[in-house]
Amino acid sequence: MDSQQHQSVLLNQAVEALSVKPDGRYLDGTFGRGGHSRLILSVLSPTGRLVAIDCDPEAIAVANELAQADGRLLVLAGGFEEQIERLVATGERFDGLLFDFGVSSPQIDQAKRGFSFQQDGPLDMRMNNGGGMTAAEWLNTAEVDDMKRVFWRYGEEKNATRIARKIAERRVEQPLETTFDLVEVVSAVNRRDKKHPATRVFQAIRIHINDELGQIERMLPKALDLLETGGRMVVISFHSLEDRLVKRFFRSMSQPPKVDRRMPVIPADAPKPKLKLLGKPVKAADHDDNIRARSAIMRVAEKR
């Protein structure tokens, strides 16, 4: 059911960018509800293979159901950083890698997951709700300076200091337990805001709780080791902080290493760029009717 409700962002553009070979091996590093995976499988021949990764137990349940119906799919449960490390260690190689970062619509739409400021539910926000610190646990114990740093760094929240202090004051009287508890505190500070007053704070807490940017930054170099020569890496980001990491990595891997300018000739054995950038970034706003996807941007690179 969830798979029908969730609209995969840049679905056709992303799979087209992979340039899928029917007998190739591909990795969907963020399965979600399987929109991209299903389209990749539709292009693969009986000898093609697809590996899908996700840390969300509900996404894994959907993926396992698909794998039971299609033997070409292998499902790995866990964070993409952890699973990619394991794949690298076993010597796996792929003709294409796809990563679709961000929160899926089913996660947002389920109040019990705690991602939405528009529905009241437990203040959770964990991608993998089977373990780790919840948003409530962090908000009720974090130092004011730590909260301020997170709100500003990951949400670019201009009232980060005031909101952090308000949370600290509130939790002395009563701990924050639900999403609406947090919305109430933030709204008392952000009274005039074009967006929902809690948008940036919820984004910041979610990124922090799940170490989203850290995982991306550590994962990208490892993922490159999984690609065959000529294989493509397609990455969809949902906000500027994610896209900045991807852009920086792609750019650094597509440029020749710096050499001493005093050398008259670049040595023949000097390291070559590992990636070639393909096309310009593709913005979902130009291709997608899904309002939640309007900020998404896709970058594509090919391994040299």
C-alpha positions as CSV (number, residue, x, y, z in Angstrom):
1,M,0.0,0.0,0.0
2,D,2.8,2.4,0.9
3,S,4.5,1.7,-2.3
4,Q,1.5,3.0,-4.2
5,Q,1.2,6.2,-2.0
6,H,4.9,7.2,-2.4
7,Q,5.9,9.0,-5.6
8,S,9.6,8.4,-6.4
9,V,11.3,11.6,-7.2
10,L,12.8,12.0,-10.7
11,L,11.8,8.4,-11.3
12,N,12.3,8.1,-15.1
13,Q,15.2,10.7,-15.2
14,A,17.2,8.8,-12.6
15,V,16.8,5.4,-14.1
16,E,17.5,6.8,-17.6
17,A,20.7,8.5,-16.2
18,L,21.9,5.1,-14.9
19,S,21.9,3.9,-18.6
20,V,20.9,0.4,-17.4
21,K,22.3,-2.6,-19.3
22,P,19.9,-5.5,-19.3
23,D,22.5,-8.0,-17.9
24,G,24.2,-5.5,-15.6
25,R,24.4,-5.3,-11.8
26,Y,22.9,-2.2,-10.0
27,L,22.6,-0.9,-6.5
28,D,19.7,1.1,-5.1
29,G,21.3,2.5,-2.0
30,T,18.0,4.0,-0.6
31,F,15.1,1.7,-1.5
32,G,12.4,3.7,0.2
33,R,9.2,2.2,-1.2
34,G,10.9,0.8,-4.3
35,G,9.8,3.1,-7.1
36,H,13.3,3.3,-8.6
37,S,14.0,-0.4,-7.9
38,R,10.9,-1.5,-9.7
39,L,11.7,0.6,-12.8
40,I,15.3,-0.8,-12.8
41,L,14.0,-4.3,-12.6
42,S,11.7,-3.7,-15.5
43,V,14.7,-2.9,-17.7
44,L,16.9,-5.8,-16.5
45,S,17.0,-9.1,-18.3
46,P,16.7,-12.4,-16.4
47,T,20.5,-12.4,-15.8
48,G,20.6,-8.8,-14.5
49,R,20.9,-8.2,-10.7
50,L,19.8,-5.4,-8.3
51,V,20.8,-4.9,-4.7
52,A,18.6,-2.7,-2.6
53,I,19.6,-1.1,0.8
54,D,17.4,0.5,3.5
55,C,17.5,1.0,7.2
56,D,13.7,1.6,7.7
57,P,12.0,-1.6,8.9
58,E,8.9,-0.8,6.9
59,A,10.8,-0.2,3.7
60,I,12.6,-3.5,4.2
61,A,9.3,-5.3,4.6
62,V,8.2,-3.9,1.2
63,A,11.6,-4.7,-0.4
64,N,11.5,-8.3,1.0
65,E,8.0,-8.8,-0.5
66,L,9.3,-7.6,-3.9
67,A,12.4,-9.9,-3.6
68,Q,10.2,-12.9,-3.0
69,A,8.4,-12.2,-6.2
70,D,11.6,-11.4,-8.2
71,G,14.8,-13.4,-7.6
72,R,16.9,-10.8,-9.3
73,L,16.6,-8.6,-6.2
74,L,18.8,-8.9,-3.1
75,V,17.7,-6.9,-0.1
76,L,20.2,-5.6,2.6
77,A,18.8,-4.2,5.8
78,G,20.8,-1.4,7.5
79,G,22.3,2.0,6.8
80,F,23.8,2.5,3.4
81,E,27.2,3.4,4.8
82,E,27.4,0.2,6.7
83,Q,26.2,-2.0,3.9
84,I,28.4,-0.4,1.3
85,E,31.4,-1.1,3.5
86,R,30.4,-4.7,3.5
87,L,29.9,-4.8,-0.2
88,V,33.4,-3.2,-0.8
89,A,34.9,-5.8,1.6
90,T,33.5,-8.7,-0.4
91,G,34.8,-7.3,-3.7
92,E,31.3,-6.6,-5.2
93,R,31.2,-4.4,-8.3
94,F,28.2,-2.7,-10.0
95,D,27.4,-1.0,-13.3
96,G,25.5,1.7,-11.6
97,L,24.6,3.2,-8.2
98,L,21.5,5.2,-7.3
99,F,21.0,7.2,-4.1
100,D,17.8,9.0,-3.3
101,F,18.4,10.9,0.0
102,G,15.7,12.4,2.3
103,V,12.6,11.2,3.9
104,S,10.0,9.2,2.0
105,S,6.3,10.2,1.9
106,P,5.1,7.2,4.0
107,Q,7.6,8.2,6.7
108,I,6.2,11.7,6.8
109,D,2.6,10.6,6.5
110,Q,2.7,8.3,9.5
111,A,2.3,10.4,12.7
112,K,3.9,7.6,14.8
113,R,7.3,8.2,13.0
114,G,7.5,11.8,14.3
115,F,8.8,13.4,11.1
116,S,5.8,15.7,10.5
117,F,5.1,19.0,12.2
118,Q,1.5,18.8,10.8
119,Q,0.5,15.7,12.7
120,D,0.7,14.9,16.4
121,G,2.7,11.9,17.3
122,P,5.7,10.6,19.3
123,L,8.8,12.8,18.9
124,D,10.9,10.1,17.2
125,M,12.4,11.1,13.8
126,R,14.6,8.0,13.5
127,M,14.9,6.5,10.0
128,N,15.5,3.2,11.7
129,N,13.1,3.2,14.6
130,G,14.5,0.0,15.9
131,G,17.3,1.6,17.9
132,G,19.2,4.8,18.7
133,M,18.3,8.0,20.4
134,T,14.9,9.6,19.6
135,A,14.4,13.3,18.9
136,A,12.6,13.6,22.3
137,E,15.5,12.0,24.2
138,W,17.9,14.4,22.5
139,L,15.8,17.5,23.0
140,N,15.2,16.7,26.7
141,T,18.9,16.2,27.5
142,A,21.0,18.3,25.0
143,E,22.9,21.4,26.1
144,V,21.5,24.7,24.9
145,D,24.6,25.4,22.8
146,D,24.4,22.0,21.2
147,M,20.7,22.5,20.2
148,K,21.6,26.0,18.9
149,R,24.4,24.6,16.8
150,V,22.2,21.9,15.3
151,F,19.3,24.3,14.5
152,W,21.6,26.8,12.8
153,R,23.9,24.4,11.0
154,Y,21.3,21.9,9.7
155,G,18.3,24.1,9.5
156,E,19.8,27.6,9.0
157,E,17.3,28.7,11.7
158,K,17.8,32.4,12.4
159,N,16.2,32.1,15.8
160,A,18.3,29.1,16.8
161,T,19.4,30.5,20.1
162,R,16.0,31.7,21.3
163,I,14.4,28.4,20.3
164,A,17.1,26.3,22.1
165,R,16.6,28.4,25.3
166,K,12.8,28.0,25.1
167,I,13.1,24.2,24.8
168,A,15.4,24.2,27.8
169,E,12.9,26.3,29.8
170,R,9.9,24.1,28.7
171,R,11.5,20.7,29.5
172,V,12.1,21.8,33.2
173,E,8.4,22.1,33.6
174,Q,7.5,19.1,31.4
175,P,9.6,17.0,29.0
176,L,8.8,17.3,25.2
177,E,7.1,14.1,24.2
178,T,5.2,14.8,21.0
179,T,5.7,16.6,17.7
180,F,3.1,19.2,18.7
181,D,5.0,19.8,21.9
182,L,7.9,20.9,19.8
183,V,5.7,22.8,17.3
184,E,4.2,24.8,20.2
185,V,7.6,25.9,21.6
186,V,9.0,26.8,18.1
187,S,5.9,28.7,17.1
188,A,6.1,30.8,20.2
189,V,9.4,32.2,18.8
190,N,8.7,32.1,15.1
191,R,5.4,33.9,15.1
192,R,5.8,35.4,11.7
193,D,7.1,33.0,9.1
194,K,6.2,32.4,5.4
195,K,6.8,28.7,5.9
196,H,5.5,26.6,8.8
197,P,7.4,28.0,11.8
198,A,8.8,24.6,12.7
199,T,10.0,23.6,9.2
200,R,13.7,24.3,9.7
201,V,13.9,23.0,13.3
202,F,12.3,19.7,12.3
203,Q,14.7,19.3,9.4
204,A,17.7,20.1,11.6
205,I,16.7,17.6,14.3
206,R,16.0,14.9,11.7
207,I,19.4,15.4,10.1
208,H,21.2,15.4,13.4
209,I,19.4,12.3,14.9
210,N,20.1,10.2,11.8
211,D,23.6,11.7,11.1
212,E,22.4,12.1,7.5
213,L,25.2,14.4,6.3
214,G,27.9,12.5,8.0
215,Q,26.8,9.3,6.5
216,I,26.7,10.8,3.0
217,E,30.1,12.4,3.3
218,R,31.7,9.1,4.5
219,M,29.7,6.9,2.1
220,L,30.5,8.6,-1.3
221,P,34.2,7.7,-1.5
222,K,33.4,4.1,-0.4
223,A,30.6,3.8,-3.0
224,L,33.0,4.9,-5.7
225,D,35.0,1.7,-5.1
226,L,31.9,-0.3,-6.0
227,L,31.7,1.1,-9.5
228,E,33.0,-0.7,-12.6
229,T,34.8,1.5,-15.1
230,G,32.1,3.2,-17.1
231,G,29.6,2.7,-14.4
232,R,27.4,5.6,-13.3
233,M,26.6,7.1,-9.9
234,V,23.2,9.0,-9.7
235,V,22.5,11.0,-6.6
236,I,19.3,12.8,-5.7
237,S,19.5,15.3,-2.9
238,F,16.7,17.2,-1.2
239,H,18.3,20.2,0.3
240,S,21.3,22.4,-0.2
241,L,23.4,20.8,2.6
242,E,23.2,17.4,1.0
243,D,23.7,18.7,-2.5
244,R,26.7,20.7,-1.5
245,L,28.4,17.5,-0.3
246,V,27.6,15.6,-3.5
247,K,28.7,18.6,-5.7
248,R,32.0,18.9,-3.8
249,F,32.7,15.2,-4.0
250,F,31.9,14.9,-7.7
251,R,34.0,18.0,-8.5
252,S,37.0,16.7,-6.5
253,M,36.9,13.3,-8.1
254,S,36.5,14.8,-11.6
255,Q,39.5,17.1,-11.5
256,P,43.1,16.1,-12.0
257,P,45.2,16.0,-8.8
258,K,47.2,19.1,-8.1
259,V,50.8,18.9,-9.1
260,D,53.8,21.1,-8.4
261,R,53.7,24.0,-10.9
262,R,57.5,24.1,-11.0
263,M,57.5,20.8,-12.8
264,P,57.9,21.3,-16.5
265,V,55.9,18.2,-17.5
266,I,53.2,16.3,-15.6
267,P,54.5,12.8,-15.0
268,A,52.8,10.1,-17.3
269,D,52.0,8.1,-14.2
270,A,50.3,10.9,-12.4
271,P,46.8,10.0,-11.0
272,K,43.9,10.6,-13.3
273,P,40.5,11.9,-12.4
274,K,38.2,9.1,-11.2
275,L,34.9,10.6,-12.3
276,K,33.5,12.3,-15.4
277,L,30.6,14.7,-14.8
278,L,27.6,14.0,-17.1
279,G,25.3,16.9,-18.0
280,K,24.0,19.6,-15.8
281,P,22.2,19.1,-12.5
282,V,18.6,18.1,-13.0
283,K,16.0,19.9,-10.8
284,A,12.8,18.1,-9.8
285,A,10.9,21.4,-9.9
286,D,11.3,21.3,-13.7
287,H,10.1,17.8,-14.1
288,D,8.0,16.6,-11.2
289,D,4.5,17.5,-10.0
290,N,5.1,16.1,-6.5
291,I,5.1,19.2,-4.3
292,R,7.3,17.5,-1.7
293,A,10.0,16.9,-4.4
294,R,10.3,20.5,-5.6
295,S,13.6,21.1,-3.9
296,A,15.2,17.9,-5.2
297,I,18.3,18.0,-7.5
298,M,20.0,15.1,-9.3
299,R,23.7,14.9,-10.2
300,V,25.2,12.2,-12.4
301,A,28.8,11.1,-12.8
302,E,30.6,8.2,-14.6
303,K,33.6,6.3,-13.4
304,R,36.7,6.7,-15.6
